[in-house]
């Protein structure tokens, strides 16, 4: 009862395509794909500069201890 069958999903897909149109759905897909790509790239860049960030944090903690 809680799950939908394949025919339900096909009907929902047809209604969504009729409401939004294929061009708008294509643009949404491109935007979502670009966001995921940028997110993954940001994660990879964050791991590259990890050692430099650790040094900055350690120096900052030393400054706090002196004050």
PQR file of N, CA, C, O and H, with PARSE charges and radii, in Angstrom:
ATOM      1  N   UNK A   1       0.809  -1.204   0.000 -0.4000 1.5000
ATOM      2  CA  UNK A   1       0.000   0.000   0.000 -0.0000 2.0000
ATOM      3  C   UNK A   1       0.850   1.265   0.000  0.5500 1.7000
ATOM      4  O   UNK A   1       0.479   2.253  -0.634 -0.5500 1.4000
ATOM      5  N   UNK A   2       1.988   1.254   0.703 -0.4000 1.5000
ATOM      6  CA  UNK A   2       2.802   2.447   0.817 -0.0000 2.0000
ATOM      7  C   UNK A   2       3.661   2.724  -0.405  0.5500 1.7000
ATOM      8  O   UNK A   2       4.075   3.862  -0.622 -0.5500 1.4000
ATOM      9  H   UNK A   2       2.290   0.452   1.218  0.4000 1.0000
ATOM     10  N   UNK A   3       3.933   1.708  -1.199 -0.4000 1.5000
ATOM     11  CA  UNK A   3       4.797   1.927  -2.361 -0.0000 2.0000
ATOM     12  C   UNK A   3       3.948   2.022  -3.629  0.5500 1.7000
ATOM     13  O   UNK A   3       2.842   1.487  -3.708 -0.5500 1.4000
ATOM     14  H   UNK A   3       3.596   0.783  -1.023  0.4000 1.0000
ATOM     15  N   UNK A   4       4.501   2.714  -4.604 -0.4000 1.5000
ATOM     16  CA  UNK A   4       3.803   2.885  -5.860 -0.0000 2.0000
ATOM     17  C   UNK A   4       4.289   1.845  -6.864  0.5500 1.7000
ATOM     18  O   UNK A   4       5.442   1.418  -6.823 -0.5500 1.4000
ATOM     19  H   UNK A   4       5.399   3.149  -4.540  0.4000 1.0000
ATOM     20  N   UNK A   5       3.406   1.449  -7.754 -0.4000 1.5000
ATOM     21  CA  UNK A   5       3.798   0.504  -8.793 -0.0000 2.0000
ATOM     22  C   UNK A   5       4.417   1.266  -9.958  0.5500 1.7000
ATOM     23  O   UNK A   5       4.447   2.496  -9.957 -0.5500 1.4000
ATOM     24  H   UNK A   5       2.469   1.796  -7.787  0.4000 1.0000
ATOM     25  N   UNK A   6       4.897   0.550 -10.928 -0.4000 1.5000
ATOM     26  CA  UNK A   6       5.535   1.147 -12.092 -0.0000 2.0000
ATOM     27  C   UNK A   6       4.567   2.042 -12.864  0.5500 1.7000
ATOM     28  O   UNK A   6       4.960   3.095 -13.365 -0.5500 1.4000
ATOM     29  H   UNK A   6       4.872  -0.450 -10.930  0.4000 1.0000
ATOM     30  N   UNK A   7       3.323   1.631 -12.960 -0.4000 1.5000
ATOM     31  CA  UNK A   7       2.345   2.441 -13.704 -0.0000 2.0000
ATOM     32  C   UNK A   7       2.092   3.779 -13.012  0.5500 1.7000
ATOM     33  O   UNK A   7       1.883   4.790 -13.682 -0.5500 1.4000
ATOM     34  H   UNK A   7       3.003   0.775 -12.553  0.4000 1.0000
ATOM     35  N   UNK A   8       2.109   3.796 -11.689 -0.4000 1.5000
ATOM     36  CA  UNK A   8       1.949   5.058 -10.964 -0.0000 2.0000
ATOM     37  C   UNK A   8       3.092   6.021 -11.292  0.5500 1.7000
ATOM     38  O   UNK A   8       2.861   7.204 -11.538 -0.5500 1.4000
ATOM     39  H   UNK A   8       2.279   2.975 -11.144  0.4000 1.0000
ATOM     40  N   UNK A   9       4.318   5.510 -11.295 -0.4000 1.5000
ATOM     41  CA  UNK A   9       5.475   6.360 -11.587 -0.0000 2.0000
ATOM     42  C   UNK A   9       5.444   6.876 -13.024  0.5500 1.7000
ATOM     43  O   UNK A   9       5.841   8.013 -13.280 -0.5500 1.4000
ATOM     44  H   UNK A   9       4.506   4.549 -11.095  0.4000 1.0000
ATOM     45  N   UNK A  10       4.978   6.057 -13.960 -0.4000 1.5000
ATOM     46  CA  UNK A  10       4.878   6.499 -15.351 -0.0000 2.0000
ATOM     47  C   UNK A  10       3.854   7.615 -15.487  0.5500 1.7000
ATOM     48  O   UNK A  10       4.084   8.588 -16.205 -0.5500 1.4000
ATOM     49  H   UNK A  10       4.656   5.133 -13.753  0.4000 1.0000
ATOM     50  N   UNK A  11       2.735   7.480 -14.807 -0.4000 1.5000
ATOM     51  CA  UNK A  11       1.701   8.520 -14.841 -0.0000 2.0000
ATOM     52  C   UNK A  11       2.224   9.811 -14.226  0.5500 1.7000
ATOM     53  O   UNK A  11       1.984  10.892 -14.764 -0.5500 1.4000
ATOM     54  H   UNK A  11       2.547   6.689 -14.223  0.4000 1.0000
ATOM     55  N   UNK A  12       2.932   9.716 -13.112 -0.4000 1.5000
ATOM     56  CA  UNK A  12       3.504  10.898 -12.470 -0.0000 2.0000
ATOM     57  C   UNK A  12       4.511  11.561 -13.405  0.5500 1.7000
ATOM     58  O   UNK A  12       4.527  12.786 -13.522 -0.5500 1.4000
ATOM     59  H   UNK A  12       3.127   8.838 -12.674  0.4000 1.0000
ATOM     60  N   UNK A  13       5.348  10.774 -14.069 -0.4000 1.5000
ATOM     61  CA  UNK A  13       6.334  11.316 -15.000 -0.0000 2.0000
ATOM     62  C   UNK A  13       5.657  12.036 -16.166  0.5500 1.7000
ATOM     63  O   UNK A  13       6.110  13.107 -16.571 -0.5500 1.4000
ATOM     64  H   UNK A  13       5.336   9.779 -13.974  0.4000 1.0000
ATOM     65  N   UNK A  14       4.608  11.480 -16.697 -0.4000 1.5000
ATOM     66  CA  UNK A  14       3.878  12.115 -17.798 -0.0000 2.0000
ATOM     67  C   UNK A  14       3.271  13.443 -17.349  0.5500 1.7000
ATOM     68  O   UNK A  14       3.310  14.425 -18.091 -0.5500 1.4000
ATOM     69  H   UNK A  14       4.240  10.610 -16.368  0.4000 1.0000
ATOM     70  N   UNK A  15       2.720  13.478 -16.160 -0.4000 1.5000
ATOM     71  CA  UNK A  15       2.113  14.709 -15.645 -0.0000 2.0000
ATOM     72  C   UNK A  15       3.189  15.773 -15.435  0.5500 1.7000
ATOM     73  O   UNK A  15       2.975  16.937 -15.773 -0.5500 1.4000
ATOM     74  H   UNK A  15       2.688  12.680 -15.557  0.4000 1.0000
ATOM     75  N   UNK A  16       4.335  15.395 -14.885 -0.4000 1.5000
ATOM     76  CA  UNK A  16       5.419  16.353 -14.668 -0.0000 2.0000
ATOM     77  C   UNK A  16       5.912  16.910 -15.995  0.5500 1.7000
ATOM     78  O   UNK A  16       6.150  18.112 -16.109 -0.5500 1.4000
ATOM     79  H   UNK A  16       4.509  14.449 -14.610  0.4000 1.0000
ATOM     80  N   UNK A  17       6.069  16.055 -17.000 -0.4000 1.5000
ATOM     81  CA  UNK A  17       6.521  16.516 -18.313 -0.0000 2.0000
ATOM     82  C   UNK A  17       5.491  17.452 -18.929  0.5500 1.7000
ATOM     83  O   UNK A  17       5.860  18.449 -19.550 -0.5500 1.4000
ATOM     84  H   UNK A  17       5.876  15.078 -16.908  0.4000 1.0000
ATOM     85  N   UNK A  18       4.218  17.151 -18.771 -0.4000 1.5000
ATOM     86  CA  UNK A  18       3.182  18.021 -19.325 -0.0000 2.0000
ATOM     87  C   UNK A  18       3.157  19.381 -18.625  0.5500 1.7000
ATOM     88  O   UNK A  18       2.926  20.403 -19.271 -0.5500 1.4000
ATOM     89  H   UNK A  18       3.919  16.341 -18.267  0.4000 1.0000
ATOM     90  N   UNK A  19       3.390  19.402 -17.324 -0.4000 1.5000
ATOM     91  CA  UNK A  19       3.331  20.657 -16.575 -0.0000 2.0000
ATOM     92  C   UNK A  19       4.567  21.519 -16.857  0.5500 1.7000
ATOM     93  O   UNK A  19       4.436  22.702 -17.169 -0.5500 1.4000
ATOM     94  H   UNK A  19       3.577  18.571 -16.799  0.4000 1.0000
ATOM     95  N   UNK A  20       5.761  20.936 -16.750 -0.4000 1.5000
ATOM     96  CA  UNK A  20       6.982  21.717 -16.847 -0.0000 2.0000
ATOM     97  C   UNK A  20       7.564  21.774 -18.252  0.5500 1.7000
ATOM     98  O   UNK A  20       8.234  22.747 -18.597 -0.5500 1.4000
ATOM     99  H   UNK A  20       5.868  19.974 -16.496  0.4000 1.0000
ATOM    100  N   UNK A  21       7.329  20.781 -19.047 -0.4000 1.5000
ATOM    101  CA  UNK A  21       7.921  20.729 -20.379 -0.0000 2.0000
ATOM    102  C   UNK A  21       9.315  20.142 -20.339  0.5500 1.7000
ATOM    103  O   UNK A  21       9.984  20.165 -19.307 -0.5500 1.4000
ATOM    104  H   UNK A  21       6.784  19.991 -18.767  0.4000 1.0000
ATOM    105  N   UNK A  22       9.744  19.617 -21.474 -0.4000 1.5000
ATOM    106  CA  UNK A  22      11.045  18.936 -21.509 -0.0000 2.0000
ATOM    107  C   UNK A  22      12.211  19.912 -21.426  0.5500 1.7000
ATOM    108  O   UNK A  22      13.251  19.578 -20.860 -0.5500 1.4000
ATOM    109  H   UNK A  22       9.200  19.599 -22.313  0.4000 1.0000
ATOM    110  N   UNK A  23      12.057  21.112 -21.978 -0.4000 1.5000
ATOM    111  CA  UNK A  23      13.157  22.080 -21.960 -0.0000 2.0000
ATOM    112  C   UNK A  23      13.491  22.503 -20.535  0.5500 1.7000
ATOM    113  O   UNK A  23      14.662  22.564 -20.160 -0.5500 1.4000
ATOM    114  H   UNK A  23      11.212  21.384 -22.438  0.4000 1.0000
ATOM    115  N   UNK A  24      12.480  22.789 -19.755 -0.4000 1.5000
ATOM    116  CA  UNK A  24      12.720  23.215 -18.375 -0.0000 2.0000
ATOM    117  C   UNK A  24      13.294  22.066 -17.551  0.5500 1.7000
ATOM    118  O   UNK A  24      14.174  22.287 -16.719 -0.5500 1.4000
ATOM    119  H   UNK A  24      11.529  22.739 -20.060  0.4000 1.0000
ATOM    120  N   UNK A  25      12.814  20.853 -17.768 -0.4000 1.5000
ATOM    121  CA  UNK A  25      13.355  19.700 -17.042 -0.0000 2.0000
ATOM    122  C   UNK A  25      14.809  19.450 -17.426  0.5500 1.7000
ATOM    123  O   UNK A  25      15.611  19.058 -16.579 -0.5500 1.4000
ATOM    124  H   UNK A  25      12.099  20.673 -18.444  0.4000 1.0000
ATOM    125  N   UNK A  26      15.160  19.672 -18.693 -0.4000 1.5000
ATOM    126  CA  UNK A  26      16.541  19.503 -19.143 -0.0000 2.0000
ATOM    127  C   UNK A  26      17.439  20.531 -18.452  0.5500 1.7000
ATOM    128  O   UNK A  26      18.552  20.208 -18.037 -0.5500 1.4000
ATOM    129  H   UNK A  26      14.508  19.990 -19.381  0.4000 1.0000
ATOM    130  N   UNK A  27      16.958  21.756 -18.332 -0.4000 1.5000
ATOM    131  CA  UNK A  27      17.742  22.803 -17.659 -0.0000 2.0000
ATOM    132  C   UNK A  27      17.932  22.486 -16.180  0.5500 1.7000
ATOM    133  O   UNK A  27      19.009  22.713 -15.628 -0.5500 1.4000
ATOM    134  H   UNK A  27      16.053  22.018 -18.670  0.4000 1.0000
ATOM    135  N   UNK A  28      16.906  21.969 -15.548 -0.4000 1.5000
ATOM    136  CA  UNK A  28      17.015  21.591 -14.135 -0.0000 2.0000
ATOM    137  C   UNK A  28      18.040  20.478 -13.977  0.5500 1.7000
ATOM    138  O   UNK A  28      18.827  20.491 -13.030 -0.5500 1.4000
ATOM    139  H   UNK A  28      16.032  21.784 -15.997  0.4000 1.0000
ATOM    140  N   UNK A  29      18.041  19.523 -14.885 -0.4000 1.5000
ATOM    141  CA  UNK A  29      19.014  18.431 -14.840 -0.0000 2.0000
ATOM    142  C   UNK A  29      20.431  18.929 -15.010  0.5500 1.7000
ATOM    143  O   UNK A  29      21.338  18.471 -14.314 -0.5500 1.4000
ATOM    144  H   UNK A  29      17.402  19.512 -15.655  0.4000 1.0000
ATOM    145  N   UNK A  30      20.640  19.878 -15.940 -0.4000 1.5000
ATOM    146  CA  UNK A  30      21.972  20.455 -16.138 -0.0000 2.0000
ATOM    147  C   UNK A  30      22.432  21.190 -14.890  0.5500 1.7000
ATOM    148  O   UNK A  30      23.579  21.045 -14.468 -0.5500 1.4000
ATOM    149  H   UNK A  30      19.904  20.250 -16.505  0.4000 1.0000
ATOM    150  N   UNK A  31      21.550  21.973 -14.302 -0.4000 1.5000
ATOM    151  CA  UNK A  31      21.903  22.728 -13.102 -0.0000 2.0000
ATOM    152  C   UNK A  31      22.248  21.803 -11.942  0.5500 1.7000
ATOM    153  O   UNK A  31      23.203  22.047 -11.205 -0.5500 1.4000
ATOM    154  H   UNK A  31      20.618  22.092 -14.645  0.4000 1.0000
ATOM    155  N   UNK A  32      21.473  20.751 -11.788 -0.4000 1.5000
ATOM    156  CA  UNK A  32      21.725  19.797 -10.710 -0.0000 2.0000
ATOM    157  C   UNK A  32      23.041  19.070 -10.932  0.5500 1.7000
ATOM    158  O   UNK A  32      23.812  18.881  -9.991 -0.5500 1.4000
ATOM    159  H   UNK A  32      20.697  20.553 -12.387  0.4000 1.0000
ATOM    160  N   UNK A  33      23.305  18.661 -12.163 -0.4000 1.5000
ATOM    161  CA  UNK A  33      24.566  17.991 -12.475 -0.0000 2.0000
ATOM    162  C   UNK A  33      25.761  18.905 -12.256  0.5500 1.7000
ATOM    163  O   UNK A  33      26.794  18.469 -11.747 -0.5500 1.4000
ATOM    164  H   UNK A  33      22.679  18.814 -12.928  0.4000 1.0000
ATOM    165  N   UNK A  34      25.626  20.170 -12.637 -0.4000 1.5000
ATOM    166  CA  UNK A  34      26.703  21.130 -12.419 -0.0000 2.0000
ATOM    167  C   UNK A  34      26.966  21.369 -10.944  0.5500 1.7000
ATOM    168  O   UNK A  34      28.115  21.513 -10.526 -0.5500 1.4000
ATOM    169  H   UNK A  34      24.786  20.524 -13.050  0.4000 1.0000
ATOM    170  N   UNK A  35      25.902  21.409 -10.158 -0.4000 1.5000
ATOM    171  CA  UNK A  35      26.062  21.609  -8.721 -0.0000 2.0000
ATOM    172  C   UNK A  35      26.773  20.428  -8.075  0.5500 1.7000
ATOM    173  O   UNK A  35      27.631  20.613  -7.213 -0.5500 1.4000
ATOM    174  H   UNK A  35      24.969  21.292 -10.497  0.4000 1.0000
ATOM    175  N   UNK A  36      26.422  19.220  -8.488 -0.4000 1.5000
ATOM    176  CA  UNK A  36      27.074  18.030  -7.944 -0.0000 2.0000
ATOM    177  C   UNK A  36      28.548  18.008  -8.348  0.5500 1.7000
ATOM    178  O   UNK A  36      29.412  17.660  -7.543 -0.5500 1.4000
ATOM    179  H   UNK A  36      25.725  19.070  -9.189  0.4000 1.0000
ATOM    180  N   UNK A  37      28.828  18.378  -9.590 -0.4000 1.5000
ATOM    181  CA  UNK A  37      30.216  18.415 -10.072 -0.0000 2.0000
ATOM    182  C   UNK A  37      31.036  19.430  -9.272  0.5500 1.7000
ATOM    183  O   UNK A  37      32.152  19.132  -8.847 -0.5500 1.4000
ATOM    184  H   UNK A  37      28.126  18.661 -10.244  0.4000 1.0000
ATOM    185  N   UNK A  38      30.488  20.618  -9.070 -0.4000 1.5000
ATOM    186  CA  UNK A  38      31.194  21.646  -8.307 -0.0000 2.0000
ATOM    187  C   UNK A  38      31.394  21.232  -6.854  0.5500 1.7000
ATOM    188  O   UNK A  38      32.428  21.535  -6.258 -0.5500 1.4000
ATOM    189  H   UNK A  38      29.582  20.861  -9.416  0.4000 1.0000
ATOM    190  N   UNK A  39      30.420  20.548  -6.288 -0.4000 1.5000
ATOM    191  CA  UNK A  39      30.524  20.077  -4.908 -0.0000 2.0000
ATOM    192  C   UNK A  39      31.657  19.066  -4.780  0.5500 1.7000
ATOM    193  O   UNK A  39      32.462  19.144  -3.851 -0.5500 1.4000
ATOM    194  H   UNK A  39      29.580  20.302  -6.773  0.4000 1.0000
ATOM    195  N   UNK A  40      31.720  18.110  -5.718 -0.4000 1.5000
ATOM    196  CA  UNK A  40      32.790  17.114  -5.679 -0.0000 2.0000
ATOM    197  C   UNK A  40      34.149  17.768  -5.877  0.5500 1.7000
ATOM    198  O   UNK A  40      35.119  17.389  -5.221 -0.5500 1.4000
ATOM    199  H   UNK A  40      31.066  18.046  -6.472  0.4000 1.0000
ATOM    200  N   UNK A  41      34.229  18.745  -6.773 -0.4000 1.5000
ATOM    201  CA  UNK A  41      35.482  19.452  -7.006 -0.0000 2.0000
ATOM    202  C   UNK A  41      35.904  20.212  -5.748  0.5500 1.7000
ATOM    203  O   UNK A  41      37.089  20.247  -5.416 -0.5500 1.4000
ATOM    204  H   UNK A  41      33.440  19.052  -7.306  0.4000 1.0000
ATOM    205  N   UNK A  42      34.964  20.808  -5.060 -0.4000 1.5000
ATOM    206  CA  UNK A  42      35.266  21.506  -3.816 -0.0000 2.0000
ATOM    207  C   UNK A  42      35.766  20.569  -2.739  0.5500 1.7000
ATOM    208  O   UNK A  42      36.658  20.927  -1.970 -0.5500 1.4000
ATOM    209  H   UNK A  42      34.001  20.779  -5.330  0.4000 1.0000
ATOM    210  N   UNK A  43      35.202  19.370  -2.675 -0.4000 1.5000
ATOM    211  CA  UNK A  43      35.682  18.389  -1.702 -0.0000 2.0000
ATOM    212  C   UNK A  43      37.109  17.979  -2.011  0.5500 1.7000
ATOM    213  O   UNK A  43      37.926  17.841  -1.100 -0.5500 1.4000
ATOM    214  H   UNK A  43      34.478  19.080  -3.301  0.4000 1.0000
ATOM    215  N   UNK A  44      37.421  17.782  -3.289 -0.4000 1.5000
ATOM    216  CA  UNK A  44      38.783  17.394  -3.671 -0.0000 2.0000
ATOM    217  C   UNK A  44      39.771  18.513  -3.390  0.5500 1.7000
ATOM    218  O   UNK A  44      40.890  18.239  -2.958 -0.5500 1.4000
ATOM    219  H   UNK A  44      36.757  17.893  -4.029  0.4000 1.0000
ATOM    220  N   UNK A  45      39.399  19.748  -3.619 -0.4000 1.5000
ATOM    221  CA  UNK A  45      40.284  20.876  -3.330 -0.0000 2.0000
ATOM    222  C   UNK A  45      40.497  21.011  -1.827  0.5500 1.7000
ATOM    223  O   UNK A  45      41.580  21.400  -1.391 -0.5500 1.4000
ATOM    224  H   UNK A  45      38.490  19.970  -3.970  0.4000 1.0000
ATOM    225  N   UNK A  46      39.501  20.701  -1.047 -0.4000 1.5000
ATOM    226  CA  UNK A  46      39.621  20.799   0.402 -0.0000 2.0000
ATOM    227  C   UNK A  46      40.611  19.802   0.969  0.5500 1.7000
ATOM    228  O   UNK A  46      41.282  20.098   1.957 -0.5500 1.4000
ATOM    229  H   UNK A  46      38.621  20.384  -1.401  0.4000 1.0000
ATOM    230  N   UNK A  47      40.719  18.630   0.369 -0.4000 1.5000
ATOM    231  CA  UNK A  47      41.671  17.638   0.869 -0.0000 2.0000
ATOM    232  C   UNK A  47      43.087  17.961   0.437  0.5500 1.7000
ATOM    233  O   UNK A  47      44.034  17.549   1.107 -0.5500 1.4000
ATOM    234  H   UNK A  47      40.174  18.389  -0.434  0.4000 1.0000
ATOM    235  N   UNK A  48      43.269  18.699  -0.681 -0.4000 1.5000
ATOM    236  CA  UNK A  48      44.613  19.047  -1.142 -0.0000 2.0000
ATOM    237  C   UNK A  48      45.279  20.039  -0.191  0.5500 1.7000
ATOM    238  O   UNK A  48      46.464  19.893   0.107 -0.5500 1.4000
ATOM    239  H   UNK A  48      42.500  19.033  -1.225  0.4000 1.0000
ATOM    240  N   UNK A  49      44.567  21.016   0.279 -0.4000 1.5000
ATOM    241  CA  UNK A  49      45.145  22.034   1.151 -0.0000 2.0000
ATOM    242  C   UNK A  49      44.968  21.722   2.619  0.5500 1.7000
ATOM    243  O   UNK A  49      45.001  22.630   3.450 -0.5500 1.4000
ATOM    244  H   UNK A  49      43.604  21.135   0.037  0.4000 1.0000
ATOM    245  N   UNK A  50      44.783  20.480   2.953 -0.4000 1.5000
ATOM    246  CA  UNK A  50      44.501  20.095   4.328 -0.0000 2.0000
ATOM    247  C   UNK A  50      45.677  20.388   5.258  0.5500 1.7000
ATOM    248  O   UNK A  50      45.467  20.858   6.376 -0.5500 1.4000
ATOM    249  H   UNK A  50      44.756  19.742   2.278  0.4000 1.0000
ATOM    250  N   UNK A  51      46.905  20.123   4.822 -0.4000 1.5000
ATOM    251  CA  UNK A  51      48.073  20.343   5.678 -0.0000 2.0000
ATOM    252  C   UNK A  51      48.275  21.823   5.961  0.5500 1.7000
ATOM    253  O   UNK A  51      48.627  22.197   7.080 -0.5500 1.4000
ATOM    254  H   UNK A  51      47.075  19.741   3.914  0.4000 1.0000
ATOM    255  N   UNK A  52      48.058  22.664   4.967 -0.4000 1.5000
ATOM    256  CA  UNK A  52      48.236  24.103   5.172 -0.0000 2.0000
ATOM    257  C   UNK A  52      47.206  24.624   6.170  0.5500 1.7000
ATOM    258  O   UNK A  52      47.521  25.484   6.993 -0.5500 1.4000
ATOM    259  H   UNK A  52      47.772  22.360   4.058  0.4000 1.0000
ATOM    260  N   UNK A  53      46.001  24.120   6.106 -0.4000 1.5000
ATOM    261  CA  UNK A  53      44.966  24.562   7.037 -0.0000 2.0000
ATOM    262  C   UNK A  53      45.301  24.115   8.460  0.5500 1.7000
ATOM    263  O   UNK A  53      45.038  24.851   9.411 -0.5500 1.4000
ATOM    264  H   UNK A  53      45.745  23.421   5.438  0.4000 1.0000
ATOM    265  N   UNK A  54      45.866  22.945   8.619 -0.4000 1.5000
ATOM    266  CA  UNK A  54      46.225  22.474   9.953 -0.0000 2.0000
ATOM    267  C   UNK A  54      47.293  23.374  10.564  0.5500 1.7000
ATOM    268  O   UNK A  54      47.225  23.695  11.751 -0.5500 1.4000
ATOM    269  H   UNK A  54      46.080  22.347   7.846  0.4000 1.0000
ATOM    270  N   UNK A  55      48.279  23.784   9.767 -0.4000 1.5000
ATOM    271  CA  UNK A  55      49.322  24.666  10.273 -0.0000 2.0000
ATOM    272  C   UNK A  55      48.731  25.996  10.722  0.5500 1.7000
ATOM    273  O   UNK A  55      49.118  26.522  11.766 -0.5500 1.4000
ATOM    274  H   UNK A  55      48.335  23.523   8.803  0.4000 1.0000
ATOM    275  N   UNK A  56      47.805  26.542   9.951 -0.4000 1.5000
ATOM    276  CA  UNK A  56      47.178  27.801  10.316 -0.0000 2.0000
ATOM    277  C   UNK A  56      46.420  27.676  11.629  0.5500 1.7000
ATOM    278  O   UNK A  56      46.470  28.578  12.465 -0.5500 1.4000
ATOM    279  H   UNK A  56      47.491  26.115   9.103  0.4000 1.0000
ATOM    280  N   UNK A  57      45.729  26.578  11.813 -0.4000 1.5000
ATOM    281  CA  UNK A  57      44.947  26.392  13.026 -0.0000 2.0000
ATOM    282  C   UNK A  57      45.865  26.238  14.226  0.5500 1.7000
ATOM    283  O   UNK A  57      45.574  26.769  15.298 -0.5500 1.4000
ATOM    284  H   UNK A  57      45.689  25.845  11.134  0.4000 1.0000
ATOM    285  N   UNK A  58      46.954  25.528  14.066 -0.4000 1.5000
ATOM    286  CA  UNK A  58      47.889  25.339  15.172 -0.0000 2.0000
ATOM    287  C   UNK A  58      48.494  26.680  15.584  0.5500 1.7000
ATOM    288  O   UNK A  58      48.599  26.969  16.776 -0.5500 1.4000
ATOM    289  H   UNK A  58      47.190  25.096  13.196  0.4000 1.0000
ATOM    290  N   UNK A  59      48.892  27.499  14.615 -0.4000 1.5000
ATOM    291  CA  UNK A  59      49.441  28.811  14.933 -0.0000 2.0000
ATOM    292  C   UNK A  59      48.412  29.673  15.634  0.5500 1.7000
ATOM    293  O   UNK A  59      48.738  30.425  16.553 -0.5500 1.4000
ATOM    294  H   UNK A  59      48.806  27.265  13.646  0.4000 1.0000
ATOM    295  N   UNK A  60      47.180  29.563  15.202 -0.4000 1.5000
ATOM    296  CA  UNK A  60      46.113  30.353  15.824 -0.0000 2.0000
ATOM    297  C   UNK A  60      45.912  29.925  17.282  0.5500 1.7000
ATOM    298  O   UNK A  60      45.685  30.770  18.147 -0.5500 1.4000
ATOM    299  H   UNK A  60      46.914  28.952  14.456  0.4000 1.0000
ATOM    300  N   UNK A  61      45.992  28.629  17.556 -0.4000 1.5000
ATOM    301  CA  UNK A  61      45.841  28.156  18.926 -0.0000 2.0000
ATOM    302  C   UNK A  61      46.996  28.636  19.793  0.5500 1.7000
ATOM    303  O   UNK A  61      46.792  28.951  20.966 -0.5500 1.4000
ATOM    304  H   UNK A  61      46.176  27.942  16.853  0.4000 1.0000
ATOM    305  N   UNK A  62      48.211  28.700  19.238 -0.4000 1.5000
ATOM    306  CA  UNK A  62      49.349  29.195  20.002 -0.0000 2.0000
ATOM    307  C   UNK A  62      49.134  30.656  20.384  0.5500 1.7000
ATOM    308  O   UNK A  62      49.456  31.064  21.500 -0.5500 1.4000
ATOM    309  H   UNK A  62      48.376  28.445  18.285  0.4000 1.0000
ATOM    310  N   UNK A  63      48.585  31.448  19.450 -0.4000 1.5000
ATOM    311  CA  UNK A  63      48.329  32.842  19.734 -0.0000 2.0000
ATOM    312  C   UNK A  63      47.290  33.004  20.822  0.5500 1.7000
ATOM    313  O   UNK A  63      47.387  33.921  21.638 -0.5500 1.4000
ATOM    314  H   UNK A  63      48.323  31.117  18.544  0.4000 1.0000
ATOM    315  N   UNK A  64      46.299  32.133  20.851 -0.4000 1.5000
ATOM    316  CA  UNK A  64      45.255  32.206  21.877 -0.0000 2.0000
ATOM    317  C   UNK A  64      45.831  31.851  23.254  0.5500 1.7000
ATOM    318  O   UNK A  64      45.449  32.445  24.262 -0.5500 1.4000
ATOM    319  H   UNK A  64      46.219  31.388  20.188  0.4000 1.0000
ATOM    320  N   UNK A  65      46.741  30.889  23.289 -0.4000 1.5000
ATOM    321  CA  UNK A  65      47.319  30.473  24.564 -0.0000 2.0000
ATOM    322  C   UNK A  65      48.162  31.593  25.187  0.5500 1.7000
ATOM    323  O   UNK A  65      48.212  31.720  26.411 -0.5500 1.4000
ATOM    324  H   UNK A  65      47.051  30.406  22.470  0.4000 1.0000
ATOM    325  N   UNK A  66      48.818  32.394  24.361 -0.4000 1.5000
ATOM    326  CA  UNK A  66      49.649  33.484  24.879 -0.0000 2.0000
ATOM    327  C   UNK A  66      48.819  34.608  25.462  0.5500 1.7000
ATOM    328  O   UNK A  66      49.254  35.285  26.394 -0.5500 1.4000
ATOM    329  H   UNK A  66      48.778  32.290  23.367  0.4000 1.0000
ATOM    330  N   UNK A  67      47.626  34.814  24.922 -0.4000 1.5000
ATOM    331  CA  UNK A  67      46.796  35.945  25.357 -0.0000 2.0000
ATOM    332  C   UNK A  67      46.099  35.696  26.646  0.5500 1.7000
ATOM    333  O   UNK A  67      45.369  36.561  27.129 -0.5500 1.4000
ATOM    334  H   UNK A  67      47.273  34.264  24.165  0.4000 1.0000
TER
END
